[in-house]
Amino acid sequence: MDSIPLISASQLKPFTDVLEQIGCPIEQYLHQVNLPTHILETPDAIIPERPLWHLAELASQKENIEGFGFLCGENGAIEELNGIENWLRPSPTLYHALITFCDLVDDVSSDAKFWLVKRDNETLFCREGIKSIKLGRWPVEQYTLMVMLQLIRMGAGKDWQPDKVYLQTETATGFDETTVLNKAKIHIGQPYTAIAIPHSILCQPLQKTNQAKKYIHIPNNEYLLCSSNTQFIDVMRYIVSTYLHGEYPEINIIADAIGLSSRTLQRRLTRAGTTYSDLIQQVRYGKARSLLKEDDIKLLDIAYELGYSDPAHFSRAFHRMAGVCPREFRNLQTERQT
């Protein structure tokens, strides 16, 4: 028997929010797709995904809105991804954030499949639909495109638009409902949904968010100046950076420097959505970016400066973060300056 696609009930909210804004009877819609009305009060609940697709199709048809999925996606889709965005924010690059998203998205949808495909001058951010669900495929395709675009804009900026978009459907209606894809060349009937991203954007850091600072209590009566997990990670990156000069700073050294035990520091990092080894990778990557912009510094010297015993290890670690090797990154930076 085929598996039953499941999804977090929180994913209903972008759709019901739009229905509420245009004055539609939400409870009636939920009843028609066999979803209990109280489900909106329990966003952490798990529901079958098929009724959500049915709801999107029903609303699109009954309200005569060809771009219903576009509207729902633009209306705050990322906020309903069960906090996944907060886990992406510590990522040092857009590439790393998207890789992390591909790994974490099954916390929201059991059958969600996202991945990256590298080409010569670009990388495709891809998604495969659920083949067993037919009804609602196009509005859900619209919604998914908006989610993917908002994720990319975490690094590319809020006004970024793609040049190429690939759709699994044979349909391309409803684009009049949105302006964020009006520059894109649309390819329909493709094996997967995808947005093309230039490599020069993928290896850039995420856009900063404006958050008010405040003191947050930490167990064992320790305090750190932080507005969020992201702020804590920023503080730790700065501290680790001062210790990273030609050798790997062990966690006990860093923990002792800030007055914590190694175990407490590891717990704080886990709570912030990362680990000590990931933190080291992020700091190394940040330093590598800066050093690679200096053409007169050899790659070998950069590797040793960052505490790598083998330049090949440096190259592989950098590629995991940026999606390109150090030499290719340096070439991209040179091209951007000319």
C-alpha positions in Angstrom: 0.0 0.0 0.0 1.3 3.5 -0.9 2.2 5.8 2.0 -0.3 8.4 3.1 1.1 11.9 2.6 0.9 13.9 5.8 1.5 17.6 6.5 1.5 20.0 9.5 -1.8 21.6 10.1 0.1 24.9 10.3 0.2 24.8 6.5 -3.5 25.5 6.3 -3.1 29.0 7.6 -1.7 30.7 4.5 -4.8 29.4 2.6 -7.4 30.2 5.3 -5.8 33.7 5.8 -6.5 34.6 2.2 -10.0 33.1 2.4 -10.7 35.2 5.5 -9.3 38.4 3.8 -11.7 38.0 0.8 -14.7 37.2 3.1 -15.1 33.5 2.4 -16.8 31.0 4.8 -13.7 29.1 6.1 -15.6 26.6 8.1 -17.7 25.7 5.1 -14.6 25.1 3.0 -13.0 22.9 5.7 -16.2 20.9 5.9 -16.3 20.4 2.2 -12.8 18.9 2.2 -13.4 16.8 5.3 -11.3 18.7 7.7 -12.5 19.5 11.3 -12.9 23.2 12.0 -11.0 22.9 15.3 -7.9 22.0 13.3 -7.1 25.7 12.9 -6.6 25.9 16.7 -4.0 23.1 16.7 -1.4 24.1 14.2 1.0 21.4 15.5 -1.4 18.6 14.6 -0.7 16.3 11.6 -3.3 16.0 8.9 -3.5 14.2 5.5 -2.1 16.4 2.8 -4.8 15.5 0.2 -7.5 17.7 1.8 -5.2 20.8 1.8 -4.7 20.3 -2.0 -8.4 19.9 -2.4 -9.0 23.1 -0.4 -6.7 25.0 -2.7 -8.4 23.7 -5.8 -11.9 24.4 -4.4 -11.1 27.9 -3.4 -9.4 28.7 -6.7 -12.4 27.5 -8.6 -15.2 28.8 -6.4 -13.7 32.2 -5.9 -12.5 32.4 -9.5 -8.9 33.3 -8.6 -6.5 31.7 -11.0 -3.5 32.7 -8.9 -4.9 31.6 -5.5 -1.7 29.7 -4.7 0.4 32.7 -5.5 -1.6 34.9 -3.2 -1.3 32.3 -0.3 2.4 32.0 -0.8 3.1 35.7 -0.8 0.9 36.1 2.2 3.3 34.6 4.7 4.1 31.0 3.7 7.5 30.9 5.4 6.1 31.9 8.8 4.0 28.8 8.8 6.9 26.3 8.2 7.0 25.3 11.9 9.9 27.5 12.8 12.2 26.1 10.1 13.1 29.7 9.1 14.6 30.2 12.5 16.8 27.1 12.0 18.0 28.5 8.6 19.0 32.0 9.9 22.3 30.8 11.5 23.4 29.5 8.1 26.4 31.4 6.8 25.3 31.3 3.1 22.1 30.9 1.1 23.5 27.6 -0.3 23.9 26.2 3.2 20.4 27.5 4.2 18.8 25.8 1.2 20.6 22.5 1.9 19.4 22.7 5.5 15.9 23.4 4.4 16.0 20.3 2.1 17.0 18.2 5.1 14.4 19.7 7.5 11.3 20.1 5.4 10.1 16.6 6.2 9.3 18.0 9.7 6.4 19.8 7.9 5.4 17.4 5.1 6.1 13.7 5.1 6.4 13.4 1.3 8.1 16.7 0.6 11.2 16.4 -1.6 13.5 19.3 -2.2 17.1 19.3 -3.6 19.7 21.3 -5.4 21.1 20.5 -8.9 24.3 22.3 -9.9 24.8 23.4 -13.5 27.6 25.4 -15.2 26.6 28.9 -14.1 23.6 28.3 -11.9 22.0 25.9 -9.5 18.4 24.7 -9.6 16.4 24.7 -6.4 14.1 21.7 -7.1 10.9 20.2 -5.7 9.0 17.1 -6.7 5.3 17.1 -6.2 3.3 14.2 -4.7 2.3 12.2 -7.7 -0.5 10.4 -6.0 -2.5 13.6 -5.5 -3.9 15.2 -8.7 -6.7 17.5 -7.5 -5.2 20.9 -6.6 -1.9 20.3 -8.3 -1.7 23.7 -10.0 -2.6 26.0 -7.0 -0.2 24.0 -4.8 2.5 24.4 -7.4 1.9 28.1 -7.3 2.1 28.1 -3.5 5.3 26.0 -3.5 6.9 28.4 -6.0 6.3 31.3 -3.6 7.7 29.4 -0.6 10.8 28.5 -2.7 11.2 32.1 -3.8 10.9 33.5 -0.3 13.6 31.1 0.9 15.9 32.3 -1.9 15.2 35.9 -1.0 16.6 35.3 2.5 20.0 35.6 0.8 19.2 37.3 -2.5 17.2 40.1 -1.1 13.4 40.9 -0.9 13.2 42.2 -4.5 15.1 39.4 -6.2 13.4 37.8 -9.2 14.4 34.6 -11.1 15.2 34.5 -14.8 14.0 30.9 -15.2 11.3 28.9 -13.6 10.4 25.2 -14.3 7.0 23.8 -13.7 5.8 20.2 -13.4 2.3 21.2 -14.6 1.1 21.7 -18.2 -0.6 24.9 -16.9 0.8 28.4 -16.5 -2.2 30.5 -15.6 -2.6 32.9 -12.8 0.6 34.8 -13.2 -1.4 38.0 -13.4 -2.1 37.6 -9.7 1.6 38.2 -8.9 4.4 40.4 -10.1 7.3 38.6 -8.5 7.7 36.2 -11.5 7.1 38.6 -14.3 10.8 38.6 -15.4 11.0 34.8 -15.5 11.0 32.6 -18.6 8.5 29.8 -17.7 9.1 26.2 -18.8 6.1 23.9 -18.3 5.8 20.1 -18.4 9.0 19.6 -16.5 9.9 16.5 -14.3 10.2 18.8 -11.3 9.5 22.4 -10.1 12.6 24.5 -10.0 14.0 28.0 -9.7 17.4 28.8 -11.3 19.8 30.6 -8.9 23.1 32.1 -10.1 26.1 30.7 -8.2 27.1 34.3 -7.2 24.0 34.6 -5.1 24.2 31.1 -3.6 27.5 31.8 -1.9 26.4 35.1 -0.4 25.5 35.5 3.3 21.8 35.7 4.4 20.2 39.1 4.6 20.2 40.7 8.1 16.9 41.0 10.0 16.0 43.9 12.3 15.5 42.6 15.8 15.5 44.5 19.1 18.1 43.3 21.6 17.1 42.1 25.0 18.6 40.0 27.8 17.5 36.4 27.8 17.9 34.2 30.8 20.2 31.2 30.3 20.3 28.2 32.8 22.8 28.3 35.7 22.2 32.0 36.1 24.3 32.9 33.1 23.3 35.8 30.8 24.3 36.7 27.3 23.2 39.7 25.3 21.0 38.2 22.6 17.7 38.9 21.0 17.3 35.4 19.6 19.1 32.2 18.8 20.5 34.0 15.8 22.0 36.8 18.0 23.6 34.1 20.3 25.1 32.5 17.2 26.5 35.8 16.1 28.1 36.4 19.5 29.7 32.9 19.4 30.9 33.3 15.9 32.7 36.5 17.0 34.3 34.8 20.0 35.4 31.7 18.0 36.8 33.9 15.3 39.3 35.4 17.7 40.6 31.9 18.6 40.8 30.6 15.1 44.3 31.3 13.9 46.1 28.4 12.4 44.6 25.8 14.7 41.2 24.3 15.7 39.9 25.8 18.9 38.6 23.0 21.1 35.1 23.5 22.7 36.5 23.3 26.3 38.8 26.3 25.5 35.9 28.4 24.2 33.6 27.3 27.0 36.1 28.2 29.6 36.7 31.6 28.0 33.0 32.6 28.4 32.6 31.0 31.8 30.5 28.0 30.8 31.0 24.2 30.9 31.5 22.5 27.6 28.2 20.7 28.1 26.3 23.9 28.8 27.7 25.5 25.8 26.8 22.6 23.6 23.2 22.7 25.0 23.0 26.4 24.2 24.2 25.8 20.6 21.7 22.9 20.2 18.9 25.1 21.4 20.0 27.7 18.8 19.8 25.1 16.1 23.5 24.2 15.5 26.5 22.3 17.0 30.0 23.4 17.9 31.5 21.7 14.8 29.0 23.5 12.6 29.8 26.8 14.3 33.5 26.2 13.5 32.6 25.5 9.9 30.6 28.8 9.7 33.4 30.9 11.2 36.0 29.2 8.9 33.8 29.9 5.9 33.4 33.6 6.9 37.1 34.0 7.2 37.7 32.1 4.0 35.4 34.4 2.1 37.4 37.4 3.2 40.8 35.9 2.5 39.7 34.6 -1.0 38.9 38.2 -2.0 42.6 39.0 -1.7 44.1 37.7 -4.9 47.7 37.6 -3.6 47.0 35.1 -0.8 47.5 31.5 -1.9 44.8 28.9 -1.3 47.4 26.8 0.6 48.1 29.6 3.0 44.4 30.2 3.5 43.8 26.5 4.4 46.6 26.6 7.0 45.4 29.9 8.4 42.0 28.4 9.0 43.4 25.4 10.9 43.2 22.8 8.1 46.0 20.3 8.0 45.2 19.4 4.4 44.2 21.9 1.6 41.9 19.3 0.2 39.9 19.3 3.4 39.5 23.0 3.2 38.3 22.8 -0.4 35.7 20.2 0.5 34.5 22.1 3.5 34.2 25.3 1.6 32.2 23.6 -1.2 29.7 22.2 1.4 29.0 25.8 2.5 29.1 27.7 -0.8 28.3 25.1 -3.5 31.5 26.1 -5.3 35.1 25.3 -4.6 37.4 28.1 -3.3 39.1 28.8 -6.6 35.7 29.1 -8.4 34.5 31.4 -5.6 37.5 33.6 -6.1 36.8 33.7 -9.9 33.2 34.7 -9.3 34.3 37.5 -7.1 36.7 38.8 -9.7 33.9 38.6 -12.4 31.6 40.6 -10.1 34.2 43.4 -9.7 34.8 43.7 -13.5 
